[in-house]
Amino acid sequence: MSAKSIFVPLISPLDERSQICETSVRQLLHGSQPYVDGYIPCLTSGEGWRLGRRDWQRMLELTLAHAQDRTVIAGIERGTTAEVLEYARLAQELGAHGVMFTSPFAKGTTQEEIIEHYRAVHDATSLDIFIYNESALSGNEKSFETLMTIARLPRVIGIKDSPSQPRTQQQIQQLRAEGLDYFIGWEMSLARDLESDGNVVSLANLEPALCRLAIGARQQVVAQWVETLNGYFDLGADDWYAQVKKELKARGVITTDRVLAEEGAA
């Protein structure tokens, strides 16, 4: 990948029957396309850990159908390596350009187990792989040394970094030196001190133009603007995806602001 990029971690819009709504997906993508480089359906902002297989596949298919020439990276939020492998193979069959996933959902997962998790998916598919570094969903977090090891796999090309501890610019440069594009994963870090290759934040569902503007570091006015909207849209809430849906529904972009009640709801 080259230049700086914006990828939208899409919400999963539902219709009145609580099924993935094609009209809403189309309108959501149409409104953001002038400002973004691609989309990541079924990640955490898309309630990916709650999506049953049918809805996961439907959301990916609709994103691919309406993305035009934009890159589509399939988010996979499954708890085991076997499940991630199953969904990664399906994403490859459907035509996704890459996959993004985190570590297995288990506290106490060792760093070696995390490395083997990524290696297994890498070796079983031909897709580009993006690391999702987080701890809230998986219950564990990758050490910096683990990230560096994963980055050395040939087709691991990017990272959405949502660390629990602040990242340093030196660490970012080390990851980049291993061939990773570094994407900021927290709104609070946009337009501040870190130089990056772009961002993957929920705010892009609502304000893609601002996220494009915020791609550069050390922009105090832009950072303050992002901080204000982050609070206004309540993106720090545990159900931030629901807050995003409420605003998109109010704007007429999606037809309902329903959220998925539980995994496998279809």
TARARA-V775922 format. One line per field, one symbol per residue. ss: DSSP state (2 for helix, 1 for strand, 0 for the rest). psi: psi as a letter, one per 20 degrees, with the letter a starting at -180 (. if undefined). burial: 1 if it has 16 or more other C-alpha atoms within 10 Angstrom, else 0. Layout:
BEGIN
ss = ???
psi = ???
burial = ???
END
This chain:
BEGIN
ss = 00001111100001000001022222222222000001110002220000002222222222222200001111110000222222222222220001111000000000222222222222220001111110000000000222222220000111111000000022222222200011110022200000000110022220022222200000022222222222220000000222222222220000000000000000
psi = qraqqpponqrnpqaijkqpoggggghggghihiiriaqnqjahhjlhiiprgghgggggghghhjicjqpopppomqirgggggghghggghijqirqprarqnpqiprhhhgghghhgggiirjqqpppoorigghjrqprhhgghghhiphjoirpoomqhqpqqhggghgghhjjppoppiphiipjchppajaqnqhhhhgmhhghghjhqrlnggghhgggghgggiliiqhlhhhhgggghghijgqhrkqrphrqjl.
burial = 00011111111111100111110111011001101111111111111111110011111111110110011111111110100110111011000111111111100010100110110011001011111111101101110000110110101111111110000000011011011111111110111101111111111111010111011110000110011001001110000111111111100011111111000000
END
